[in-house]
Amino acid sequence: MRFEGEVVVVTGAGSGIGRVIAQRFAGEGAKVAVVDWLPDRADAVAAEISAAGATALSVHADVSSRQQVDAMVARVASELGPIDVLVNNAAIADGDDVLQMDEATWDRDLAVVLKSVFLCCKGVLPSMIERGSGAIVNISSVNALTALGNEAYSAAKAGMINLTQGIAVRYGAHGIRCNAIAPGTVRTPIWQARIDRDPAVFQRLVKWYPLGRVGEPDDIANATMFLASDQASWITGAVLPVDGGLLAGNYRMTRELLAEAGNEKLDS
Ligand SMILES: NC(=O)c1ccc[n+]([C@@H]2O[C@H](COP(=O)([O-])OP(=O)(O)OC[C@H]3O[C@@H](n4cnc5c(N)ncnc54)[C@H](O)[C@@H]3O)[C@@H](O)[C@H]2O)c1
């Protein structure tokens, strides 16, 4: 039980990766605030956790709203206690090609993906500083590190990485650690619209993944819990790709380049 009695806030915990992260922390003894702007989702996940015998608090909040984040942090502190771990996981990804994206879409993506991290960190840091400890894990994306489309989302995810480093450096002396995870493709409902258009999308994407599969929410939960735990007590400001090897390189392209250079063995 790595998180016995600790208070953990997971944003966007009503679905996908956030839901599994919330469940897994609860399974290791944490009291979990399940934060989502869709009330039914937050309530359902909190109910699942409570039914499994752990403590969960459903909090309905839009994490891009300063007022709602402040109210969320105050409610968690008063009902569960001071916050030990913050997982910034909520996101949307609406904006794509710059030429086709309107300003409102850009602003909304940036607000939900990046401003939310600023607001939630601003909310939890004072009490972490006061107690001299705390861990923040920001769920970024491989999109932060290379061009993969969804330009507004990707730019915001890249900004999240620098914010992670800034917080790590500024508050390390207060015993606070802040790290980021860059997931590759993970099988969650965020993909539903794309699956509706292309039911075989995951099978097609697998070819880019050296480990031969797309990710599951548990893959991201494993890394999140490691970074939040004492096992990572000397890790801060880091960005951990959890991506089945995607960012390590493009194997197909490498094979073609090596084949062009006359290495027939690799072109078998
Ligand atoms: N699934 C992937 O392939 C993948 C890949 C890389 C990174 N990620 C990142 O992982 C995280 C989780 O993604 P997911 O696939 O589980 O998505 P998801 O859509 O299944 O879940 C996201 C949840 O966040 C909530 N949410 C969205 N905006 C919110 C807001 N303003 N306030 C509060 N809640 C809000 C949604 O209601 C939803 O319940 C995101 O940060 C995403 O960018 C996902």
PDBQT file of the ligand as one rigid body, heavy atoms in Angstrom, charges set to zero:
ROOT
HETATM    1  N1  LIG A 301      -5.693   8.138 -24.991  1.00  0.00    +0.000 N 
HETATM    2  C1  LIG A 301      -4.560   8.462 -25.613  1.00  0.00    +0.000 C 
HETATM    3  O1  LIG A 301      -4.211   7.900 -26.661  1.00  0.00    +0.000 OA
HETATM    4  C2  LIG A 301      -3.659   9.517 -25.013  1.00  0.00    +0.000 A 
HETATM    5  C3  LIG A 301      -2.388   9.702 -25.568  1.00  0.00    +0.000 A 
HETATM    6  C4  LIG A 301      -1.539  10.680 -25.034  1.00  0.00    +0.000 A 
HETATM    7  C5  LIG A 301      -1.964  11.447 -23.959  1.00  0.00    +0.000 A 
HETATM    8  N2  LIG A 301      -3.213  11.240 -23.447  1.00  0.00    +0.000 N 
HETATM    9  C6  LIG A 301      -3.612  12.090 -22.330  1.00  0.00    +0.000 C 
HETATM   10  O2  LIG A 301      -4.125  11.309 -21.277  1.00  0.00    +0.000 OA
HETATM   11  C7  LIG A 301      -5.104  12.062 -20.571  1.00  0.00    +0.000 C 
HETATM   12  C8  LIG A 301      -6.377  11.269 -20.443  1.00  0.00    +0.000 C 
HETATM   13  O3  LIG A 301      -6.872  10.983 -21.741  1.00  0.00    +0.000 OA
HETATM   14  P1  LIG A 301      -7.984   9.886 -22.018  1.00  0.00    +0.000 P 
HETATM   15  O4  LIG A 301      -7.629   9.223 -23.279  1.00  0.00    +0.000 OA
HETATM   16  O5  LIG A 301      -8.226   9.074 -20.810  1.00  0.00    +0.000 OA
HETATM   17  O6  LIG A 301      -9.253  10.846 -22.319  1.00  0.00    +0.000 OA
HETATM   18  P2  LIG A 301     -10.816  10.678 -21.999  1.00  0.00    +0.000 P 
HETATM   19  O7  LIG A 301     -11.519  11.588 -22.939  1.00  0.00    +0.000 OA
HETATM   20  O8  LIG A 301     -11.216   9.245 -21.961  1.00  0.00    +0.000 OA
HETATM   21  O9  LIG A 301     -10.925  11.283 -20.520  1.00  0.00    +0.000 OA
HETATM   22  C9  LIG A 301     -10.694  12.640 -20.259  1.00  0.00    +0.000 C 
HETATM   23  C10 LIG A 301     -11.630  13.084 -19.148  1.00  0.00    +0.000 C 
HETATM   24  O10 LIG A 301     -11.339  14.456 -18.866  1.00  0.00    +0.000 OA
HETATM   25  C11 LIG A 301     -12.550  15.140 -18.657  1.00  0.00    +0.000 C 
HETATM   26  N3  LIG A 301     -12.363  16.556 -18.931  1.00  0.00    +0.000 N 
HETATM   27  C12 LIG A 301     -12.112  17.133 -20.126  1.00  0.00    +0.000 A 
HETATM   28  N4  LIG A 301     -12.026  18.450 -19.984  1.00  0.00    +0.000 NA
HETATM   29  C13 LIG A 301     -12.212  18.730 -18.672  1.00  0.00    +0.000 A 
HETATM   30  C14 LIG A 301     -12.245  19.928 -17.920  1.00  0.00    +0.000 A 
HETATM   31  N5  LIG A 301     -12.095  21.138 -18.500  1.00  0.00    +0.000 N 
HETATM   32  N6  LIG A 301     -12.443  19.845 -16.584  1.00  0.00    +0.000 NA
HETATM   33  C15 LIG A 301     -12.621  18.642 -15.999  1.00  0.00    +0.000 A 
HETATM   34  N7  LIG A 301     -12.630  17.475 -16.662  1.00  0.00    +0.000 NA
HETATM   35  C16 LIG A 301     -12.425  17.516 -17.994  1.00  0.00    +0.000 A 
HETATM   36  C17 LIG A 301     -13.532  14.465 -19.622  1.00  0.00    +0.000 C 
HETATM   37  O11 LIG A 301     -14.893  14.696 -19.252  1.00  0.00    +0.000 OA
HETATM   38  C18 LIG A 301     -13.119  13.006 -19.520  1.00  0.00    +0.000 C 
HETATM   39  O12 LIG A 301     -13.864  12.339 -18.520  1.00  0.00    +0.000 OA
HETATM   40  C19 LIG A 301      -5.272  13.372 -21.338  1.00  0.00    +0.000 C 
HETATM   41  O13 LIG A 301      -4.453  14.359 -20.752  1.00  0.00    +0.000 OA
HETATM   42  C20 LIG A 301      -4.750  13.037 -22.705  1.00  0.00    +0.000 C 
HETATM   43  O14 LIG A 301      -4.267  14.145 -23.396  1.00  0.00    +0.000 OA
HETATM   44  C21 LIG A 301      -4.077  10.306 -23.938  1.00  0.00    +0.000 A 
ENDROOT
TORSDOF 0
